[in-house]
Amino acid sequence: MASSERYPLRQIILDDLTSSNKLALLLLFLVIATAIATIWITHQTRLLTAEQGELVKQNRRLENQYIHLQLEEHTKSQRARVEAAATSFGLQPIHKDQEVILLQSK
């Protein structure tokens, strides 16, 4: 044999792997697939956790806004009731020129 003769080393290694190590190749493929799936699921979980945090903040803001609107509505309805009662008794609002301010001296 001459020293310049080349063997198809790549083909020999590939044939060796596929002929006698099918189980090892299958397990290697499954390990890689499982690792990729774990990374993807972790990424999706982090995205959903961040989105959930934003939605919780938005929900709190909306609840606070709702409570303030309810208080404002209650306040305005109370004022309307007082004005309606005053009108039914014949009372009228006081104008600036009708106000009298009393000061107490010590």
C-alpha positions as CSV (number, residue, x, y, z in Angstrom):
1,M,0.0,0.0,0.0
2,A,1.2,3.4,-0.9
3,S,1.3,6.2,1.7
4,S,-0.6,8.5,-0.6
5,E,-3.7,6.3,-0.5
6,R,-6.6,7.9,1.4
7,Y,-9.3,6.1,3.2
8,P,-12.8,7.6,3.3
9,L,-12.6,8.2,7.0
10,R,-15.7,10.3,7.2
11,Q,-17.7,7.5,5.6
12,I,-16.2,4.8,7.8
13,I,-17.1,6.8,11.0
14,L,-20.6,7.4,9.8
15,D,-21.1,3.8,8.9
16,D,-19.8,2.7,12.2
17,L,-22.1,5.1,14.1
18,T,-25.2,4.1,12.2
19,S,-24.6,0.4,12.2
20,S,-23.7,-0.5,15.7
21,N,-24.6,2.6,17.8
22,K,-28.3,3.3,16.8
23,L,-29.4,3.3,20.4
24,A,-26.7,5.7,21.5
25,L,-27.6,8.0,18.6
26,L,-31.3,7.8,19.4
27,L,-30.6,8.7,23.1
28,L,-28.3,11.6,22.1
29,F,-31.0,12.9,19.8
30,L,-33.6,12.6,22.6
31,V,-31.3,14.4,25.1
32,I,-30.8,17.3,22.7
33,A,-34.5,17.5,21.9
34,T,-35.4,17.5,25.6
35,A,-32.8,20.2,26.3
36,I,-34.2,22.4,23.5
37,A,-37.8,21.8,24.7
38,T,-36.8,22.7,28.3
39,I,-35.2,25.9,27.2
40,W,-38.2,26.9,25.0
41,I,-40.7,26.1,27.8
42,T,-38.6,28.1,30.4
43,H,-38.6,31.0,28.0
44,Q,-42.3,30.8,27.4
45,T,-42.9,30.6,31.2
46,R,-40.9,33.7,31.8
47,L,-42.8,35.6,29.2
48,L,-46.1,34.5,30.6
49,T,-45.0,35.4,34.2
50,A,-43.9,38.9,33.0
51,E,-47.3,39.3,31.2
52,Q,-49.1,38.1,34.3
53,G,-47.3,40.7,36.4
54,E,-48.3,43.5,34.0
55,L,-51.9,42.3,34.0
56,V,-52.0,42.3,37.8
57,K,-50.7,45.9,37.8
58,Q,-53.3,46.9,35.2
59,N,-56.0,45.1,37.2
60,R,-55.0,47.0,40.4
61,R,-55.0,50.3,38.5
62,L,-58.5,49.6,37.1
63,E,-59.8,48.6,40.6
64,N,-58.4,51.8,42.1
65,Q,-59.9,53.8,39.3
66,Y,-63.3,52.0,39.8
67,I,-63.2,52.7,43.6
68,H,-62.5,56.4,43.0
69,L,-65.3,56.6,40.4
70,Q,-67.7,55.0,42.9
71,L,-66.7,57.5,45.6
72,E,-67.1,60.4,43.2
73,E,-70.5,59.1,42.1
74,H,-71.5,58.7,45.7
75,T,-70.3,62.2,46.6
76,K,-72.1,63.8,43.7
77,S,-75.3,61.9,44.4
78,Q,-75.1,63.0,48.0
79,R,-74.7,66.6,46.9
80,A,-77.6,66.3,44.5
81,R,-79.8,64.9,47.3
82,V,-78.8,67.8,49.6
83,E,-79.6,70.3,46.9
84,A,-82.9,68.6,46.1
85,A,-83.9,68.7,49.8
86,A,-82.8,72.3,50.1
87,T,-84.9,73.2,47.0
88,S,-87.9,71.4,48.5
89,F,-87.6,73.5,51.6
90,G,-87.4,76.7,49.5
91,L,-83.7,77.3,50.2
92,Q,-81.4,79.0,47.7
93,P,-77.7,79.0,47.3
94,I,-75.8,81.9,49.0
95,H,-74.1,84.4,46.7
96,K,-70.8,86.1,47.5
97,D,-72.5,89.4,48.1
98,Q,-74.8,87.8,50.7
99,E,-71.9,86.3,52.8
100,V,-71.1,87.7,56.2
101,I,-67.9,86.7,57.9
102,L,-67.7,87.1,61.6
103,L,-64.3,87.4,63.3
104,Q,-63.8,86.6,67.0
105,S,-61.2,88.7,68.7
106,K,-59.3,87.4,71.7
